Amino acid sequence: MVQSVAQIISAPFAPFFAHWQQSGAAAWLPRLRALTQARLQAPRHGDWARWMSLLARLPDIQAHERSFAQPCVGVTSAQPLDAPAHGELRAALMGLHPWRKGPFCLHGVMIDAEWRSDWKWARAAQALGDLDNAMVLDLGCGNGYYGYRALGAGARLVLGIDPGLRFVAQFLAVNHFLRSDRLAVLPLADEDLADQAASVDLLLSMGVLYHRRDPLRHLKILRPLLQSGGRLLLETLVLDVSGDALLEPTGRYAQMRNVYAIPSMTRLQAWLRAAGFRQIELVDLTVTTSAEQRGTDWMRFQSLADFLDPTDLGRTCEGYPAPVRAMLIAQRG
C-alpha cells in the first residue's frame, strides 16, 4: 500500500519535529513542516510512488545494536536473517539504486555506495572533534550518511536537507531500520532557509558550493544560520594552484553538467571572508581517486574512472584539472 503524505509526515518526521520544537531552533519549524509537506504532496520525481510502495513493504526487524560511530553506519538483529529474508531485504534496498553515499550495514546487507563517505567523514571528524550536544545542519546531505556520523560524534540533533527525492526515500528506508528520531532528511535547499534565525552550532556544506551559480550567495545564506561562534565545515572542489584563480567550466566538468565555479584556495578564502566568516583554516586537501569514488553493485552507472583522461589521470575527460577537494573550517564573524 502506498503511503499518503500525511503518513510520511506523521510517522518518520514527527518525532524529529518534536525534538526540534524543544530546541533553540523552534522558529524554523513552521517553514520546515510547510515546505516538506508541499514538496511531498506534489513530488517532482516519477518514481516517488514506487519508492513509497517499496518502503511500505520493508520488514520490521527488531534491532539488537545500532552503530553511528563506525565507518559502516548500521544495525544488527539478535539473530542473523536467513538467506531468503536477507535476499528480500537486499532486493528491496536495491530498488532505490543508485546509492551515492555510504556505506550502510543493515541487518547483514552492506550498501557499498559509490562514495567511500567514511573516508571523507574521517577527515572531517579529525578537524571537528567531539560535537558534544551540537545542533547540526547538513546542506546537500544526500541520504543522511554524514548526519548519522554526526550523531555518533555526539551531536544532539541533525537536520539534513537535500532537494533530491531519491535521497529522501533512501533516508526513509535506512531510518526504518536505524530508527533515529534525532536526524531527518527533508526535501529542501539552502534558499529555503534564507533569513531564518541563527540557530545551529555546526553547518556542513560538503560537495555543494561548486553546484551553485552564485557561490558567494550560498555562503551568505549560511552565515546567518549559525549561532555566534558557530562553525562552518566547507568541502568543495578547488584548483590546486597558487594565487587568485577561478575555473568556470564550459559544458560539463568530469561529466557533471552543473559545475559552475571551481576556485583556487585564495579565491575561496576571499569568498568566505566576504560572506562574513573568520578564522578560516584549511584542514585537508585531497585528490579524489577511483578508490574513494567508484562504481559498485549499488551504483552501476559510470563513476570517476570513466570521467578522467585515460592517458593523463591528472585531467578530466574534458581536459580540465582532475578533481581536488579542499576542506576548511570557518567561524561566523
C-alpha positions as a Markdown table, in Angstrom:
| # | Residue | x | y | z |
|---|---|---|---|---|
| 1 | Met | 0.0 | 0.0 | 0.0 |
| 2 | Val | 1.4 | 3.4 | -1.0 |
| 3 | Gln | 1.9 | 5.7 | 2.0 |
| 4 | Ser | 0.0 | 9.0 | 1.9 |
| 5 | Val | 1.7 | 12.3 | 2.5 |
| 6 | Ala | 0.1 | 12.5 | 6.0 |
| 7 | Gln | 1.6 | 9.1 | 6.9 |
| 8 | Ile | 5.0 | 10.3 | 5.6 |
| 9 | Ile | 4.9 | 13.4 | 7.7 |
| 10 | Ser | 3.3 | 11.9 | 10.8 |
| 11 | Ala | 5.4 | 8.7 | 11.1 |
| 12 | Pro | 9.0 | 9.3 | 10.1 |
| 13 | Phe | 9.4 | 13.0 | 10.6 |
| 14 | Ala | 7.0 | 13.8 | 13.5 |
| 15 | Pro | 9.4 | 12.6 | 16.3 |
| 16 | Phe | 12.2 | 14.7 | 14.9 |
| 17 | Phe | 10.0 | 17.7 | 14.6 |
| 18 | Ala | 9.0 | 17.3 | 18.2 |
| 19 | His | 12.7 | 17.4 | 19.3 |
| 20 | Trp | 13.3 | 20.4 | 17.0 |
| 21 | Gln | 10.3 | 22.2 | 18.7 |
| 22 | Gln | 12.1 | 21.8 | 22.0 |
| 23 | Ser | 15.4 | 23.1 | 20.7 |
| 24 | Gly | 16.6 | 26.7 | 20.2 |
| 25 | Ala | 15.7 | 26.4 | 16.5 |
| 26 | Ala | 11.9 | 26.1 | 17.1 |
| 27 | Ala | 11.3 | 29.2 | 15.0 |
| 28 | Trp | 12.3 | 27.2 | 11.9 |
| 29 | Leu | 9.6 | 24.6 | 12.4 |
| 30 | Pro | 6.7 | 26.1 | 10.6 |
| 31 | Arg | 8.7 | 26.6 | 7.4 |
| 32 | Leu | 10.2 | 23.1 | 7.6 |
| 33 | Arg | 6.8 | 21.5 | 8.0 |
| 34 | Ala | 5.1 | 23.5 | 5.3 |
| 35 | Leu | 7.8 | 23.1 | 2.6 |
| 36 | Thr | 8.2 | 19.4 | 3.3 |
| 37 | Gln | 4.5 | 18.8 | 3.0 |
| 38 | Ala | 4.2 | 20.9 | -0.1 |
| 39 | Arg | 7.0 | 19.0 | -1.9 |
| 40 | Leu | 5.9 | 15.6 | -0.9 |
| 41 | Gln | 2.3 | 16.3 | -1.9 |
| 42 | Ala | 3.4 | 17.2 | -5.4 |
| 43 | Pro | 6.6 | 15.2 | -5.8 |
| 44 | Arg | 8.6 | 16.1 | -9.0 |
| 45 | His | 10.0 | 12.6 | -9.5 |
| 46 | Gly | 8.1 | 10.0 | -11.4 |
| 47 | Asp | 9.4 | 7.1 | -9.2 |
| 48 | Trp | 8.2 | 8.6 | -5.9 |
| 49 | Ala | 5.0 | 6.5 | -5.7 |
| 50 | Arg | 7.1 | 3.3 | -6.5 |
| 51 | Trp | 9.6 | 4.2 | -3.8 |
| 52 | Met | 6.9 | 4.8 | -1.2 |
| 53 | Ser | 5.3 | 1.5 | -2.1 |
| 54 | Leu | 8.7 | -0.2 | -1.6 |
| 55 | Leu | 9.1 | 1.5 | 1.8 |
| 56 | Ala | 5.7 | 0.4 | 2.9 |
| 57 | Arg | 6.7 | -3.3 | 2.3 |
| 58 | Leu | 10.0 | -3.1 | 4.3 |
| 59 | Pro | 10.1 | -5.7 | 7.1 |
| 60 | Asp | 10.1 | -4.8 | 10.7 |
| 61 | Ile | 13.2 | -6.3 | 12.3 |
| 62 | Gln | 14.0 | -6.0 | 15.9 |
| 63 | Ala | 17.2 | -4.0 | 16.4 |
| 64 | His | 19.8 | -5.5 | 18.6 |
| 65 | Glu | 22.6 | -3.0 | 18.3 |
| 66 | Arg | 22.9 | 0.3 | 16.3 |
| 67 | Ser | 26.2 | 1.9 | 15.4 |
| 68 | Phe | 26.6 | 5.5 | 14.2 |
| 69 | Ala | 30.2 | 5.9 | 15.2 |
| 70 | Gln | 31.6 | 3.2 | 12.9 |
| 71 | Pro | 32.5 | 3.6 | 9.1 |
| 72 | Cys | 29.6 | 1.3 | 8.1 |
| 73 | Val | 26.6 | 3.0 | 9.8 |
| 74 | Gly | 24.3 | 0.2 | 10.7 |
| 75 | Val | 22.2 | -2.0 | 12.8 |
| 76 | Thr | 22.2 | -5.7 | 13.7 |
| 77 | Ser | 19.5 | -8.1 | 14.9 |
| 78 | Ala | 19.8 | -10.6 | 17.7 |
| 79 | Gln | 19.6 | -13.4 | 15.2 |
| 80 | Pro | 21.0 | -13.1 | 11.6 |
| 81 | Leu | 18.5 | -13.1 | 8.8 |
| 82 | Asp | 18.1 | -16.3 | 7.0 |
| 83 | Ala | 19.0 | -16.4 | 3.3 |
| 84 | Pro | 15.6 | -15.7 | 1.9 |
| 85 | Ala | 15.0 | -12.8 | 4.2 |
| 86 | His | 18.4 | -11.4 | 3.5 |
| 87 | Gly | 17.8 | -11.7 | -0.2 |
| 88 | Glu | 14.4 | -9.9 | 0.1 |
| 89 | Leu | 15.9 | -7.1 | 2.1 |
| 90 | Arg | 18.8 | -6.6 | -0.3 |
| 91 | Ala | 16.4 | -6.6 | -3.3 |
| 92 | Ala | 14.2 | -4.0 | -1.6 |
| 93 | Leu | 17.1 | -1.7 | -0.8 |
| 94 | Met | 18.5 | -2.2 | -4.3 |
| 95 | Gly | 15.2 | -0.8 | -5.6 |
| 96 | Leu | 16.4 | 2.6 | -4.5 |
| 97 | His | 19.5 | 2.4 | -6.7 |
| 98 | Pro | 21.8 | 4.3 | -7.3 |
| 99 | Trp | 23.3 | 4.8 | -3.8 |
| 100 | Arg | 25.8 | 7.6 | -3.9 |
| 101 | Lys | 26.8 | 7.9 | -0.1 |
| 102 | Gly | 27.6 | 5.2 | 2.4 |
| 103 | Pro | 28.4 | 2.6 | 3.5 |
| 104 | Phe | 25.4 | 1.3 | 5.4 |
| 105 | Cys | 25.2 | -2.1 | 7.1 |
| 106 | Leu | 21.6 | -3.1 | 7.7 |
| 107 | His | 20.9 | -6.5 | 9.2 |
| 108 | Gly | 23.6 | -8.1 | 7.2 |
| 109 | Val | 23.1 | -6.2 | 4.0 |
| 110 | Met | 26.0 | -3.9 | 3.2 |
| 111 | Ile | 25.2 | -1.0 | 0.9 |
| 112 | Asp | 28.6 | -0.4 | -0.7 |
| 113 | Ala | 27.8 | 3.1 | -2.1 |
| 114 | Glu | 29.7 | 4.9 | -4.9 |
| 115 | Trp | 31.5 | 7.2 | -2.4 |
| 116 | Arg | 33.5 | 6.0 | 0.5 |
| 117 | Ser | 31.9 | 8.6 | 2.6 |
| 118 | Asp | 33.5 | 7.2 | 5.7 |
| 119 | Trp | 36.9 | 8.4 | 4.3 |
| 120 | Lys | 35.6 | 12.0 | 4.0 |
| 121 | Trp | 34.0 | 11.8 | 7.4 |
| 122 | Ala | 37.3 | 10.6 | 8.9 |
| 123 | Arg | 39.0 | 13.7 | 7.5 |
| 124 | Ala | 36.2 | 16.0 | 8.8 |
| 125 | Ala | 36.0 | 14.3 | 12.2 |
| 126 | Gln | 39.7 | 14.8 | 12.9 |
| 127 | Ala | 39.2 | 18.6 | 12.4 |
| 128 | Leu | 35.8 | 18.9 | 14.2 |
| 129 | Gly | 36.5 | 16.8 | 17.3 |
| 130 | Asp | 33.7 | 15.9 | 19.7 |
| 131 | Leu | 30.4 | 17.5 | 18.6 |
| 132 | Asp | 29.1 | 17.4 | 22.2 |
| 133 | Asn | 25.4 | 18.2 | 22.1 |
| 134 | Ala | 25.7 | 20.4 | 19.0 |
| 135 | Met | 22.8 | 21.4 | 16.7 |
| 136 | Val | 23.9 | 20.5 | 13.2 |
| 137 | Leu | 22.6 | 21.4 | 9.8 |
| 138 | Asp | 23.9 | 19.4 | 6.8 |
| 139 | Leu | 23.2 | 21.0 | 3.4 |
| 140 | Gly | 23.1 | 18.8 | 0.3 |
| 141 | Cys | 23.2 | 15.9 | 2.7 |
| 142 | Gly | 22.2 | 13.1 | 0.3 |
| 143 | Asn | 20.8 | 10.2 | 2.1 |
| 144 | Gly | 21.9 | 11.3 | 5.6 |
| 145 | Tyr | 25.1 | 9.3 | 6.0 |
| 146 | Tyr | 27.0 | 12.3 | 7.5 |
| 147 | Gly | 24.1 | 13.1 | 9.8 |
| 148 | Tyr | 24.3 | 9.7 | 11.4 |
| 149 | Arg | 28.1 | 10.1 | 11.8 |
| 150 | Ala | 27.5 | 13.5 | 13.4 |
| 151 | Leu | 25.1 | 11.8 | 15.9 |
| 152 | Gly | 27.8 | 9.2 | 16.5 |
| 153 | Ala | 30.2 | 12.1 | 17.3 |
| 154 | Gly | 27.9 | 13.5 | 20.0 |
| 155 | Ala | 25.5 | 15.9 | 18.1 |
| 156 | Arg | 22.1 | 16.4 | 19.7 |
| 157 | Leu | 20.1 | 17.0 | 16.5 |
| 158 | Val | 21.0 | 16.9 | 12.8 |
| 159 | Leu | 18.8 | 18.4 | 10.2 |
| 160 | Gly | 19.7 | 17.3 | 6.7 |
| 161 | Ile | 18.3 | 19.0 | 3.6 |
| 162 | Asp | 18.5 | 17.9 | 0.0 |
| 163 | Pro | 16.1 | 18.6 | -2.8 |
| 164 | Gly | 16.7 | 15.1 | -4.4 |
| 165 | Leu | 13.7 | 13.0 | -3.6 |
| 166 | Arg | 15.6 | 9.7 | -4.2 |
| 167 | Phe | 17.9 | 10.8 | -1.2 |
| 168 | Val | 14.8 | 11.4 | 0.9 |
| 169 | Ala | 13.5 | 8.0 | 0.1 |
| 170 | Gln | 16.8 | 6.3 | 0.8 |
| 171 | Phe | 17.0 | 8.1 | 4.2 |
| 172 | Leu | 13.4 | 6.8 | 5.0 |
| 173 | Ala | 14.5 | 3.3 | 4.1 |
| 174 | Val | 17.7 | 3.4 | 6.2 |
| 175 | Asn | 16.0 | 5.0 | 9.1 |
| 176 | His | 13.2 | 2.4 | 9.0 |
| 177 | Phe | 15.8 | 0.1 | 10.5 |
| 178 | Leu | 18.1 | 2.6 | 12.3 |
| 179 | Arg | 15.1 | 4.3 | 14.0 |
| 180 | Ser | 16.8 | 7.6 | 14.9 |
| 181 | Asp | 14.4 | 10.4 | 15.9 |
| 182 | Arg | 17.4 | 12.8 | 16.1 |
| 183 | Leu | 18.0 | 13.1 | 12.3 |
| 184 | Ala | 15.8 | 13.9 | 9.4 |
| 185 | Val | 16.4 | 14.4 | 5.7 |
| 186 | Leu | 13.9 | 16.9 | 4.3 |
| 187 | Pro | 13.4 | 17.9 | 0.6 |
| 188 | Leu | 14.7 | 21.4 | 0.9 |
| 189 | Ala | 17.6 | 23.5 | -0.4 |
| 190 | Asp | 19.7 | 26.3 | 1.0 |
| 191 | Glu | 17.5 | 29.0 | -0.4 |
| 192 | Asp | 14.6 | 27.7 | 1.6 |
| 193 | Leu | 16.4 | 28.6 | 4.8 |
| 194 | Ala | 17.4 | 32.1 | 3.8 |
| 195 | Asp | 16.5 | 34.6 | 6.6 |
| 196 | Gln | 15.9 | 32.0 | 9.2 |
| 197 | Ala | 17.1 | 32.8 | 12.8 |
| 198 | Ala | 20.6 | 31.9 | 13.9 |
| 199 | Ser | 20.1 | 28.5 | 15.5 |
| 200 | Val | 22.8 | 25.9 | 14.7 |
| 201 | Asp | 26.2 | 25.3 | 16.1 |
| 202 | Leu | 27.7 | 23.5 | 13.1 |
| 203 | Leu | 26.9 | 23.7 | 9.4 |
| 204 | Leu | 28.1 | 21.1 | 6.9 |
| 205 | Ser | 28.4 | 22.1 | 3.3 |
| 206 | Met | 30.1 | 19.2 | 1.5 |
| 207 | Gly | 30.1 | 18.9 | -2.2 |
| 208 | Val | 27.6 | 21.7 | -2.7 |
| 209 | Leu | 29.4 | 25.0 | -3.4 |
| 210 | Tyr | 30.5 | 24.2 | -7.0 |
| 211 | His | 26.9 | 23.3 | -7.9 |
| 212 | Arg | 25.8 | 26.9 | -7.1 |
| 213 | Arg | 25.6 | 29.5 | -9.9 |
| 214 | Asp | 26.4 | 32.1 | -7.3 |
| 215 | Pro | 28.7 | 30.5 | -4.7 |
| 216 | Leu | 29.1 | 33.7 | -2.7 |
| 217 | Arg | 25.3 | 33.9 | -2.2 |
| 218 | His | 25.4 | 30.3 | -0.9 |
| 219 | Leu | 27.9 | 31.3 | 1.7 |
| 220 | Lys | 26.0 | 34.4 | 2.6 |
| 221 | Ile | 22.9 | 32.3 | 3.2 |
| 222 | Leu | 24.8 | 30.0 | 5.5 |
| 223 | Arg | 26.5 | 32.5 | 7.9 |
| 224 | Pro | 23.3 | 33.9 | 9.5 |
| 225 | Leu | 22.1 | 30.4 | 10.3 |
| 226 | Leu | 25.0 | 29.9 | 12.7 |
| 227 | Gln | 24.9 | 31.0 | 16.3 |
| 228 | Ser | 27.6 | 33.3 | 17.5 |
| 229 | Gly | 30.8 | 31.3 | 17.5 |
| 230 | Gly | 29.3 | 28.6 | 15.3 |
| 231 | Arg | 31.4 | 26.8 | 12.7 |
| 232 | Leu | 31.1 | 26.0 | 9.0 |
| 233 | Leu | 32.7 | 22.9 | 7.6 |
| 234 | Leu | 33.1 | 23.6 | 3.9 |
| 235 | Glu | 34.2 | 20.9 | 1.5 |
| 236 | Thr | 34.4 | 21.7 | -2.2 |
| 237 | Leu | 36.3 | 21.3 | -5.4 |
| 238 | Val | 39.3 | 23.6 | -5.7 |
| 239 | Leu | 42.1 | 24.5 | -8.2 |
| 240 | Asp | 45.3 | 23.4 | -6.6 |
| 241 | Val | 47.2 | 26.4 | -7.9 |
| 242 | Ser | 48.8 | 29.5 | -6.2 |
| 243 | Gly | 47.2 | 32.9 | -6.4 |
| 244 | Asp | 43.7 | 34.1 | -7.3 |
| 245 | Ala | 42.1 | 31.9 | -10.0 |
| 246 | Leu | 38.7 | 30.6 | -11.0 |
| 247 | Leu | 37.7 | 27.8 | -13.4 |
| 248 | Glu | 34.2 | 28.2 | -14.9 |
| 249 | Pro | 33.8 | 25.0 | -17.0 |
| 250 | Thr | 32.1 | 25.3 | -20.4 |
| 251 | Gly | 29.6 | 22.4 | -20.6 |
| 252 | Arg | 30.5 | 19.5 | -18.3 |
| 253 | Tyr | 33.2 | 19.0 | -15.7 |
| 254 | Ala | 34.1 | 15.3 | -15.1 |
| 255 | Gln | 30.8 | 14.6 | -16.9 |
| 256 | Met | 28.9 | 16.6 | -14.4 |
| 257 | Arg | 26.5 | 19.2 | -16.0 |
| 258 | Asn | 26.0 | 21.6 | -13.1 |
| 259 | Val | 29.5 | 22.6 | -12.1 |
| 260 | Tyr | 29.7 | 26.3 | -12.3 |
| 261 | Ala | 32.8 | 27.6 | -10.4 |
| 262 | Ile | 35.9 | 25.9 | -9.1 |
| 263 | Pro | 38.1 | 28.5 | -7.2 |
| 264 | Ser | 41.7 | 28.5 | -6.1 |
| 265 | Met | 42.3 | 28.5 | -2.3 |
| 266 | Thr | 43.0 | 32.2 | -2.5 |
| 267 | Arg | 39.6 | 32.9 | -4.2 |
| 268 | Leu | 37.7 | 30.5 | -1.9 |
| 269 | Gln | 39.1 | 32.2 | 1.2 |
| 270 | Ala | 38.2 | 35.6 | -0.2 |
| 271 | Trp | 34.6 | 34.4 | -0.7 |
| 272 | Leu | 34.4 | 33.2 | 2.9 |
| 273 | Arg | 35.7 | 36.5 | 4.2 |
| 274 | Ala | 33.3 | 38.4 | 2.0 |
| 275 | Ala | 30.4 | 36.3 | 3.4 |
| 276 | Gly | 31.4 | 37.3 | 7.0 |
| 277 | Phe | 33.4 | 34.2 | 8.1 |
| 278 | Arg | 36.6 | 34.5 | 10.1 |
| 279 | Gln | 39.3 | 32.2 | 11.5 |
| 280 | Ile | 39.4 | 30.3 | 8.2 |
| 281 | Glu | 41.5 | 27.2 | 8.3 |
| 282 | Leu | 42.4 | 24.7 | 5.6 |
| 283 | Val | 42.2 | 21.3 | 7.3 |
| 284 | Asp | 42.5 | 18.9 | 4.3 |
| 285 | Leu | 43.4 | 18.9 | 0.7 |
| 286 | Thr | 42.8 | 15.6 | -1.1 |
| 287 | Val | 43.0 | 14.4 | -4.7 |
| 288 | Thr | 39.9 | 12.4 | -5.4 |
| 289 | Thr | 40.8 | 8.9 | -6.6 |
| 290 | Ser | 38.8 | 6.0 | -8.0 |
| 291 | Ala | 39.4 | 4.2 | -4.7 |
| 292 | Glu | 37.2 | 6.8 | -3.0 |
| 293 | Gln | 34.6 | 7.3 | -5.8 |
| 294 | Arg | 33.9 | 4.2 | -7.9 |
| 295 | Gly | 31.2 | 2.1 | -9.4 |
| 296 | Thr | 29.8 | -0.8 | -7.3 |
| 297 | Asp | 26.8 | -3.1 | -7.4 |
| 298 | Trp | 24.9 | -0.3 | -5.6 |
| 299 | Met | 25.9 | 2.3 | -8.2 |
| 300 | Arg | 26.1 | 0.7 | -11.6 |
| 301 | Phe | 26.5 | 3.8 | -13.7 |
| 302 | Gln | 29.7 | 5.4 | -14.7 |
| 303 | Ser | 31.9 | 6.8 | -12.0 |
| 304 | Leu | 35.2 | 8.7 | -11.6 |
| 305 | Ala | 37.4 | 6.3 | -13.6 |
| 306 | Asp | 35.2 | 7.0 | -16.6 |
| 307 | Phe | 35.4 | 10.7 | -16.2 |
| 308 | Leu | 39.2 | 11.1 | -16.3 |
| 309 | Asp | 41.5 | 11.2 | -19.3 |
| 310 | Pro | 42.9 | 7.6 | -19.6 |
| 311 | Thr | 46.2 | 8.9 | -20.9 |
| 312 | Asp | 46.5 | 11.5 | -18.1 |
| 313 | Leu | 44.7 | 10.9 | -14.8 |
| 314 | Gly | 45.6 | 14.5 | -13.8 |
| 315 | Arg | 43.0 | 15.7 | -16.3 |
| 316 | Thr | 39.3 | 15.2 | -16.7 |
| 317 | Cys | 37.9 | 13.7 | -19.9 |
| 318 | Glu | 37.1 | 17.3 | -21.0 |
| 319 | Gly | 40.7 | 18.4 | -20.4 |
| 320 | Tyr | 40.2 | 20.3 | -17.1 |
| 321 | Pro | 42.3 | 19.6 | -13.9 |
| 322 | Ala | 41.2 | 16.4 | -12.2 |
| 323 | Pro | 39.1 | 16.8 | -9.0 |
| 324 | Val | 40.9 | 18.0 | -5.9 |
| 325 | Arg | 38.8 | 18.7 | -2.8 |
| 326 | Ala | 39.6 | 21.1 | 0.0 |
| 327 | Met | 38.0 | 21.0 | 3.4 |
| 328 | Leu | 38.0 | 24.2 | 5.5 |
| 329 | Ile | 36.6 | 25.2 | 8.9 |
| 330 | Ala | 35.5 | 28.8 | 9.4 |
| 331 | Gln | 33.7 | 30.6 | 12.2 |
| 332 | Arg | 30.8 | 33.0 | 12.0 |
| 333 | Gly | 32.3 | 36.5 | 12.3 |
